[in-house]
Amino acid sequence: MSKSNDHQPDHDSEHPYSGKEYDQTLHLLQIELVKLQREIIASNDQILVIFEGRDAAGKDGIIKTISQHLSPREFRIVALGKPSERDRAEWYFQRYVAELPAAQEMVLFNRSWYNRAGVERVMGFCSDKEYELFMNTVTDFEQLLVDSGIKIIKYYLDISKHEQKERLEARLTDPLKQWKISPIDEQATKQWKQYSNARNEMLIRSHTPNTPWVIVHTDDKHEARINILRDLLGRLNYKGKDKKLALPDPEVVFAFDTVCIENGRLAP
């Protein structure tokens, strides 16, 4: 039975990835990531992993978890800032093209060209014409990348409204999270429904057989991180894979389908 993501997480209940068990499982999965990176280098592979989602959905945490023990020479994290006036005058995808993975490299995008379908769309930072141009060309653009040999994996991190509100409020009091605070935060909950509508349209129009969206429930951070690692390892081939570790929980990580919107499996 599919679970709705529109609920308050029970922080007092025991979940499968807490304390020592989480650390042990994470250690084993990070060993698998090192094996994977060795294969990427040996095979001249180009891996691009895109992380999208609402503010506070956990993108920074999962990216840090993946990168912790990988060689920085063949691994990059890309988190581009607000486009400059010059950027805005260029072809929209141009600044992202410069960040695509080279041979032997894995690159993680902490937000991506899908900014246009999310924040820019909701906040009015792009015109309707610019938005439609993006939505009408993004799948062709990604197919060109796939045809050139780049493996693309797209994750959408889904969070409930209640959990997002708690995490955004925590940023205000945690001195180690002050850098995450932005003027957009306040609009994240105020324009919740608008973001939901933008998310739904983005997923429906940019989900293809060759570049599908993978949905992740992230109200439980530990559970989300472990299962994203499991899913990522399962999607890529490498020598010495422990196949039992590469099996995510289908209630946490699952392929996008329009039914997810209709049955409330995505946060409404």
N, C-alpha and C positions, 0 to 999 in steps of 0.2 A: 504494500500500500504506500502510495506516494505521500510524503510528508509536506505540509505547508511550511513555508519559511516565515509566515506572519505570526510569530508567537514570541513570547518572552522566554529566553533560554533559562533553564533551571540550573543556576550556577551551583546549587547545593547538591545536585544529583551526581552520581558517579558516572563518568563517561570512560570509554575504552582507552583513552590516551591521556592519562594523568600521571604526574610525578615520574617515578622511576621507569615505568613502562613506556612512557612517551620518550624519555631520553634513550632508552635501549633501542626502541624501534627506529627513532630518528638516526641513531648511530649506524644501524644496519643499512638504512636507506641512503645515507650519505656515502657509505662505502660503494653502494651500487652506482651512485652519481659519479664517483671517481672512475669506476670501470667504464661508464658511459662516455666520459670525457676522453678517456684513453682511446676508445673506439672512434670517436669523432675525429680525433687527431690522425689516427692511423688511416682512416677512410676518406680524408679530405671532405668531410661532411660540412654542411652549412645549416645550422639549426636556429630558427627564430621562434621565441616563445613570447606571446603577447599576453599581458595581464591588464584586463579592464575591469571596471566595477565602480560602484559609488564610493564617495569619500568614506574613509575608515573601514573599508571592506577587508583590509588585510594584505594589500599588495606589497607594501614594504616588508612586512614580516616574512612572507613566503619567499620573496626574492632573496632576502638575507639568509634564510634557511638553505636555499639551493646553493648560494654562492660560497658558503662558509669554508668549504674545504677544496674548492676547485682552483685550478691554476689560473691566475689572472691574465696570463699571456694568451690563452685561448678562450677567454670568457669575458664578456662585457655586460654591463648594465646600462641601459639607456633610459634616461628620464629627462626629456627635453622640457625646457621652460616655456614661458609665454613667447609666441612668435614675435619677432621684431617687425618693423614696418617693411624692411627689405624682404623678410621671410613671407610676409603677406602678399607681396607683389610677385612672388615666384609661383611656379607650379606647386600646388598644395603638397604633393608627396615628396618634393625635392629634398627637403632637409632630413626626411626619414631615410631616403635612399642612401645618403652618405653614411648611415649608421647600420646598414644591413650586414649580416655576417659574411666574413670572408671564408675561404676554405679552412677547415680544421677548427672552426669557431662556433661557439654557442653564444647567442645574444638574447638577453631578456629585456623586453620593452615594458617599463613601468608607465603605463598609458602609451598610446600610440596614435596613429592617424585616425583612430576612432574617437579622438577628442572632438572631431567635427560633428559626429553623430550624437555626442553626449553633452558635455559641458558647453561647447560652443552653440549647439542647437538650443539648449534650454535657456542659457544666459543671454542669448541674442548676440553672440560674438561673431556670428557669420550670417550672411543673408540667406533667404530661402533658395535663391539661385545657386549659391555656393554649396549649400547643403545638398540640394538635388544633384548637382554635378558630382559631388563626392559619392553619394549613395548609388548613382548610376554607373560609376567607374571603379569603385573599390574592389569588386569581385574580379573584374578583368585585370586590374593591377596585381592583385594577389595571385591570380592564375599565371601571370607572366613570371612572377617570382618562383612559383612552384615549377614551372616549365624550365626555368634556368637552373634548377637543382636545389633551391632553398626549401627546406622542410618547415612549414608553418604550423604552430600549435597555438590556438586561441582560447584563453580561459576568461570567462566572465565570472567574477566573484560576487555572489549575491548575499546580501545582508538584510535582516529585518529592520524595520523603522525603529523599533525600540532599541535594538542593539547599537545601531548607528548613533542614535541620540546619546546613549551612554558613553560611547567611545569618543565622540566629539566633545562632550562635556569633560571627559577625563583629560583631554589635551590642555584644557585651560588651567589645570592644577598640577600637572606633571611637568617639572622643569626640563625633563629629558625629551619631552614631546612638543616643546614650544615651537620648534622649527616647522612642525606640521600645520600650524594654525594659518589659515588664509581667509580672506574676505568671502571666499566661496563657501566656506563651512556653514555659515549662517543660512545660506540659501539651500543647502543640501536637504534639510528637513522641511523648510518652508515650501519648497517646490518638489516635494517628494513625488507627487502624482505626475508632474511634468517629466521628471527623470524616469519614472516607470514607463511612461508612454514612449519616450525617446529610446529607452533600452529595448522595449518590445519591437519597435520599428527597425532598429539597428540589427537586432538578432534575426528577425524574419528576412530582411533584405540582404544580409551579408553572410548567411549560413549556406554553405555549398558543400557538396560531397568531398571536394578536394581541400577546402579550407573551412571545416565545420567549427562551430562554437561548442565549447565544453563548459557546462555550468557547475559551479562549486558553491555549496552552502557554507558560509563562513562565520556563522554566529559563534561556533566553538572554534577558536583559533587553532588549538592543537589538532583537533580532528581534521580541520581543513588542510593544514600544512602536511600532515602525514598522508592524506589521501591525494593531494595534488602530486606529491612526490611519487606515490604509487602509480598514479595515472600517467605521469610523464615518462616514467621508466617503462611502463607497459606499451607506450606508443612508439618507442625507439628501439632499434635492434643493436645489441652489443654482445660481445663474447662474455661468457661466464655469468649470464643473467640468472639471478635467483627469481624464478617465475612466481613463486609464492608471495614474494614481497611486492611484485608488480601488479597486484590485484586490489584496486580501490573499492571502497564501499559504494555501491550504486545509489544509495540514498544520499550520499554526500557529493559525489562527482558523477555527472551523467551528461549524455549528449543532449544538446538543445533540440526541442521539438515544439511546434506551436501549441501542442497540448499542455506544455508546462505553464503557459500563460493562462490558458482556459481553466485549468484545474487548481490554480493557486500554488503550484510548486515553486514558482518564482514569486518573490515578495511583491504583493500587489501595490 
